[in-house]
Each structure stands twice: as C-alpha cells, then as structure tokens.
Amino acid sequence: MADTDEAGERRVPAPRLVRLGRRSAARVAFTIDDEAAEGFEGDTLLTAILTNRSDLGAIGPDPRRRAGFCLMGICQDCWVRLADGRRVRACTTRLEPGMAVLLEAVEVHW
Amino acid sequence: MSPLPTVVIVGAGPAGIAAARRLAEAGLRPMLLDREPAVGGQILRQQAPGIELPPLPGFDPAAGPRMRSDLEALRDRIDWYPSTTVIAIEGNRLWAIGPSGEIDSTGWDRLLVCTGAHDRLVPVPGWTLPGVVTLGAAQIALKTQGCAVGRRIAFVGTGPLLYLSAAQHVAAGCDVAVVADTSGVGDAAAAVAGLLGDRARLALGLRCLRILARAGVRRVRRVTALAVEGDDRVTGLVIHAGRRRTTFPCDAVAIGFGLVPQTQLLDLAGVELAPESRSGLWLPVLDAAGRTSMPGVYAAGDGATLAGAEAAGLMGERAALAVLEDLHLASDRDRAAWLDRELARHAGLARALARAFPFPTRLEESIDDATVICRCEGVTAGAVRSAVGEFDAGEVNRLKALTRCGMGRCQGRICGPVLARLVARASGRSLAEVGRLRAQAPVEPLPARTRRADAADATP
C-alpha cells in the first residue's frame, strides 16, 4: 500500500522480507500489478512478492491486509491472483519467470 | 500368487519415510503421497539453491538432501507421489490432487497417516497485521528462503522452538528485539531435569541460550498478556510480565505456543480422537505401535503424538512393523521391542518438555472480546462468547454454524483449539463436551478449475 507523507509525496513502505547472506541463484523477472519486479530462482511466490512489497492486500472476507502467516500451506492467508486467471497459495507456489501477480486488482478479466 | 497388499502412506516427513523404507525392505511396494515437491516434511524442508547463510544452531542444510537421496535409493521399490495433496477419504479409498491439478483416487489395504503438526496459536490484539508470523514461518523463511521476516523481530510464545528460532535468527545476523516466554523459570528447571536423558537436545538448548545471551537479547519470562501494535503493519510488541508493561519496537513478530497435530485425514478416516488432558488438543487414540481405532488405519509422527522429529522416525518404523504383523508378513519382533523402549523414552522427554513449556491456558481464556480469533472469517472472541449465551450453544460445530468461526479457508486449523476453549469457558462445559471441529472434505481449498483425472475428456 502506498502511503503519503506530510509533504504529500508517495512513500512506499519497505518490503516485508529481507534477504540474508549471499545469493548465487539466477534472477527471475515477474510483475506485480503490472510493475516490473525481480526474484530469484528457488523463491516461493510469497518470497518473491514480499521482497518487493510490504503486504499482499486483503485475502478473503476479512478486509484487513495480510502478508502470509504460517508459510507452510496451513493458514491459507496468502492466496493471490495471477493475470492468467489462476488463484494460487503463494507460500507453496514456486516463482516462475513472467508470472503476473495481481494484488490490488478488484476485478479480474480473462 | 496373490497381489501385494496396497499400503498407502500420507506424508513424506521423518515418519513417512522411515515407514516407506521398512515396508520396501519387507518386499511391499508402498505408495508415498506428499503435499510438498521435496521430501523431508516441515522439519527437513530444503534450502533453495544458491543461498549462503552462516551456520545456524540445530540446522543441518545437508539433512534434507540426505533424506532425498535416501529416498532416491528406494525409488524403484516405492511409488512416490510428490506435490500430491490428499483431500478426501471415504471407506477404504482416498482422493488426492496431484501436480497437474487433477483429482485421482486410490484404494488401500492399509493406510498410514503421517501428516505432521503446525504451530499452535493464541490470538492476541494485532495478530493479523502484516509482519506477524508463526515461529515455524520465521524458521521456514530463514532456513529455506534465506530471508528474515523483518528488520527487527520480536519472538514470543513458548516451547523449544521459541528459543531455537530466535537463536537461529541471531546466528544469521538478524536483530532480535526480545524473546518473551509465557512459561516461567520453575518450568525451565523441569525442562533441564527432563532433558538429562537426551544430551543432544539439552546441549542444543543451552547453545541457543548462550547465543541469545552473547548477543545481549532481552529475555522476558512469565508473560501474562501481550499485544501487537501497529495500524497497517507491525510497529511494536507490548509485553506484560508481573506488574511491568514493556513495549519493544519491532517490525515483525514471530509467535507460537507449541504444536497442533494435523488430524483432519484421520478424522475423515473415522478414527477415534480424544482430548489430551495436558494440551487440551484432540489426538488419535493409538496403541503403542500406532494402530488407530479403525482397522487398517495407522498414525505416526507429530500428527499422531507430539514428540519431535527423531521420535517421528521411530514411530513411522514401528507403525510399518505393525502393518507387516497385521498382514501376517515377516515382521521383526526384536526391532519392534527396541522401538517400543525408545518410544517410551521419547514419550518421557516429550512430557518433560510439555511441563517445561506449558500451554498458556489463562492467556487463551482471557482473549479480549474485540480480538479476532478466526483469521479467515474475521470472527471475534466476543462474537463467539455472545453466541454461546444467546443461543445456549455449547458445541463447537454449532458455534461454527452460528458465527462462521472455523468455516473459512483454513477450516479451523488455526482457530479450532481456541474456539473450543472459549466455548468451554463460556458455557461451563469441559473440552470433551464441547467437542472439536469436524474435518470436512476437501480438507484443503481447491481451485474451481480442478477436475477428475478420469474426466479429462469431458466438456471443460
């Protein structure tokens, strides 16, 4: 979610996840709400999204924003839409090159 | 010659793999179904390639690949189905969704359920905020993805995982705001005494405490209340201990209060479950070898009895021997007797750990009315309490229908035990009386496009 600071400038909150250590895996390009984003080979989709964004938006009937919770496919708090019409559980889905994630989109047409 | 009996194992963690190996050695050809693409279960989740982390206490990055190569060696003697999630069981048949997204089914002569466990939660104010994750989640992010769930992380809850996860994060170079435990020092003495029988685990525990002490991490014990602060993301953790109230600024909170066994498939298989007195959790009723109340259905690992990864492997092997015995095939009585002795020892250790890190029942009973307990449906503790009074309801499935608590995507895996406690407390009934949320097939959410494998030619 883009916040606005006192001067009215757009302030994007820091990504939720922080990569540690050294990484030699290949980079993987994908998009989040049509903006170019980058992850690494071996990332889950959740890792790829949350190293670029602060949260996933609302997930279900509850309007509160979420950012994953159990990361092991139990809590179902990280289902996201892809532009090709799929809905996937981000923590148990591998990042694939060219994936187009839709977080803020309310209506999806395909 | 009669065909080999079909033995299906669900879950390729330490229990499932040990069972598969033993059954294959006995000349059977077990089917091993696992939700994950790689074997090892949660405990031995494999690290993504190309990540270099400093050494972490209690984590051997080679253990996952080792287990995978162990299984590869068995490859031509078992039928291994990775990325395959069992979603329904009826009679002697189960249905699973595979990597192609299609549903297929198989019958079985014997079913061994090794579905493991996940974190147990107590809802606290702010626990749905982005930045709050389970202790297990923080570990998965770190160990398998090489990521920290925040820049300054507070660890709160109870259990060995609280200290292990915090120490692993310190070792990886993360900033740990606090380690806050709901159990007390007296409980810890019980842990040390109980763990004297297991030098390796005791040594690991002491090593974690040393890592935390050397990094100067604040530790708080006997936490009686807590709350996560923040509007649209975590900004701090408030801890009450004794008469002191302290706020620890942080941007992430890792929280967990022990584990909950995943009993949904056992429930669908018709296995008798009963509430365990200490934890209040519903566990399968088992004999020492892992036989359930349903003939032909067995359970092993943390999904059956919470005793850790090493014991899970032993339970898996013991259940496999029971399967062989029950099929009147050559078993190994000496090995079974040895396993029984080892499992009794592990049960003792598990009891000591449960005494050392008791589940904070009072924290659970005193959840604020305004706090959401069902993350999926956004149902508050107050909504559940007032429904108990308004409808004179004292059974959890009734409360689910009345409030939608436990009706969402996770099917009550996170809120189920909490709902039971609140209903018991509000209605003056026991946990046995209020019951448990019944598992419903499919036990995991299915995409609308899911089809049956044999319906591939049907009109889409």
Interface residues (C-beta under 8 A of the other chain):
Chain A: M1 P13 A14 R16 L17 V18 R19 L20 G21 R22 R23 S24 A25 A26 F40 E41 G42 D43 T44 T47 T51 S54 D55 L56 I59 G60 P61 D62 P63 R64 R65 R66 A67 G68 F69 C70 L71 M72 G73 I74 C75 Q76 D77 W79 R86 R87 R89 T92 R94
Chain B: R35 E36 P37 Q42 A48 P49 G50 I51 E52 L53 P54 H118 D119 T128 L129 P130 G131 V132 V133 T134 G136 A137 I140 A141 L142 Q145 G146 C147 A148 V149 G150 R151 A172 G173 C174 D232 R233 D251 A252 Q262 V372 R375 C376 E377 G378 G408 R409 C410 R413 I414 E444 P445 P447 R449
